[in-house]
Amino acid sequence: MDAAEFRRRGKEMVDFVADYLENIEHRQVYPDVEPGYLRSMIPSEAPLEPESYEDVIKDVDRVIMPGVTHWQSPHFHAYFPSTTSFPSILADLLSSGIGTVGFTWAANPACNELETVMLDWLGKMLQLPEDFLAETQGQGGGVIQGTASEATLMALLSARFKTVKCVKESDPQRSEADIISKLIAYTSEEAHSSVEKASVIGGVVMRMVPTDDNFSVRAETLEKMVAEDKAAGFIPFFFCATLGTTPCCAFDKIDELGPICNAENIWMHIDAAYAGCAFICPEFRPLLNGVEFADSFNINPHKFLLVNFDCSAMWVKKSADLTRAFQMDPEYLKHDNQGSGLVKDYLHWVIPMGRRFRSLKLWFVFRMYGLSGLQAFIRKHVEMAQAFEGLVREDKNFEICAEVVMGLVCFRLKGSDELNKDLLKQITRMGKIYLVPCMLRGRFVLRFAVCGRTTELRHIQAAWKHITELSSKLLQNIFDYEGKERKTDQSG
Ligand SMILES: *Cc1c(COP(=O)(O)O)cnc(C)c1O
C-alpha cells in the first residue's frame, strides 16, 4: 500500500468505523459463536503472496464482526465501561502514524513532555494534592500505565524494594530473602483480582481484609491485622485500597485507613480504576478525601473518561520510589539531558521499555470535551444507573444488593441463586443485552453497568423491560411448581 492508496483506504476506514459506531445498537451485543469458530474460516497459514485490501476488508465482515462482543453498544452492561470517543480514536490514529517508542525524553521529547503535562491537567481536574503534581517541581508526578493492573504491580514492587532497603539499613546482617519472606501486603476481600496477582508476581504474602456492611475496608479491621502480623514477626509493607470495587463499586474508607498506613510505614496505593474518573465532579470528590495519605493513586481514563483502551493514569508522591527500584542505565539509553529536573525518562516508571504516544488521546479528549463535557458525561451515566435502580426498587420480585453510587447497579431476584443464574442464562442466550454476575456475601448477584457513550434512558428502560419479561416467565414456572406442592400438602 502506497501513500495514495492509504489516503483512500484511510478515508474508507474512517467511514467504516463511523458507520459501525452509528449503527451499533442494531447489532446483537453478544455474539452467537461457539469456541473455535474462527479457525475454520481462515487459512491455516499466512499467505506467501500479498493479498488485496478488498479481500482483507471482506473478511472483516465475514470473519471478525460475527465474533465481536460489542463493548460500545448501548446494550452492553457487563464489567465496567471501556469508553471511547471520536477525538480519542483520531488521536490514536495520529499516534500510530507518528509511530515512535517514547521511553526516554530523547526518544521523543513531545511524547514525554505532553505526558507530564496531561497528568498534571488530569491531577488538577481531580483536585489531587500538589505533592502528586510534577509542575510544582517537587518529587511527585504522573505517568501513563497500560492498565490498572500494571499500576498496582509497580506500586507493590516499589514498596517491596523500599521496605527491603529500609530493613537492611537497620539490620545489615539480614538477608534480602529473609526480609521478603516476612513481608505482608493487604487489600480488601472485594479488591480486583489483579491486586492479588501483583502479590503473586511480587512473591509476597497478601492478606484479604474483611469489609463492613457496605463492603468497605475500615481502619479498625486493618489495624488489628497489622498488629497481629507485627506481633508474629512479620513486616506489613503495602496496602492497596479500592475506590469503586469491581463487584459492587464500594469505597474503602481511605481517610481513616491512610493515617494507619502512614504511622506503620505501609505504602498505601489507591486503585480507583473506574470510579476515580468520576472524582472530576465536585459532588463525588469527597470520596477521594484521604488521598493525601497515599503514596500512589491510579484511575483508568480508558474506563470512564472517553479515552479508548489503553490509558491508565498513575500518580506518585515520590517518583524516586519507582525509579530507584527499577533504574537500569545501559549505554544506548543515555542522553545529554538525563537528570535534568524537567526530564522524565518514563521507562523507569513502568514495566515495559517501549511506550506509545498515549498522552495525545488525553490531550484531544480534554480539549474537545472540556472538563464540563466530561463531567456531563459522567453525571448522565450516574443518572441512568439511578433510573435503573428506581425501576428495580419498584418491582417487588427484585432487590437491590448494594448502594448505587455511580454507574453500577447490583440487583437480584428475591429467591435462590439458581433462579438468578437461570435468569442470567436467559439474558445471555437472548443476546439483546449483556450482563455479568458477581458474588456478594456468598450470594449470586447480577451487575448492571451503564457503559456505552451513546447509552440513553430509553436503552435502560428497554433493558429493564427485557429483564422483567424473562424473569416473569421464570417466576411463572416457579409459582406453578409451588402451587402443585401446596396442593399435595393439602391432600396429605
Ligand atoms: C477494571 C478494574 C481493574 C483492572 O483494570 P485494568 O486496567 O484492565 O488492569 C482493577 N481494579 C479495579 C477496581 C477495576 O475496576
The ligand as an ORCA input file, in Angstrom:
! r2SCAN-3c Opt
* xyz 0 1
  C     -11.202     -2.713     35.894
  C     -10.503     -2.724     37.207
  C      -9.171     -3.149     37.292
  C      -8.421     -3.711     36.120
  O      -8.163     -2.731     35.179
  P      -7.068     -2.947     34.035
  O      -6.756     -1.563     33.625
  O      -7.720     -3.763     32.988
  O      -5.915     -3.649     34.655
  C      -8.540     -3.042     38.512
  N      -9.179     -2.573     39.591
  C     -10.462     -2.179     39.555
  C     -11.114     -1.654     40.792
  C     -11.166     -2.253     38.354
  O     -12.447     -1.860     38.305
*
